[in-house]
Amino acid sequence: MFIGKVVGNVVCTHKDPSLKGIKLMAVHPLKDDLTPKGKPIIAIDTVGQAGYGDIVYLAKSGESGMPLKKDMVASDAGIMGIIDHYYIEEKMKD
């Protein structure tokens, strides 16, 4: 799992039938300090409530569609939840 920030949504006139009724969101992966990491990706919104600006946690590959309880979902990344609070304690250097 990893975290990211929703930076947009994706509208498709045609998509795979396994994605019918599922929102597609543009998500920018984040480092532990919440700074952007790499390029934005397209993820399915398995919780159905993610929106622009939300910090979310995601799963990749086959796990991305597990909450949908379907045999196969055409997805490489899926939003598993919306993060309300995020805190990482910085380790002390010796």
HELIX and SHEET records of a PDB file:
HELIX    1   1 PRO A   17  LEU A   19  5                                   3    
HELIX    2   2 SER A   61  LEU A   68  5                                   8    
SHEET    1   A 6 PHE A   2  VAL A  10  0                                        
SHEET    2   A 6 LEU A  24  PRO A  29 -1                                        
SHEET    3   A 6 ILE A  41  ASP A  45 -1                                        
SHEET    4   A 6 ALA A  77  ILE A  82  1                                        
SHEET    5   A 6 ILE A  55  LYS A  60 -1                                        
SHEET    6   A 6 PHE A   2  VAL A  10 -1                                        
END                                                                             
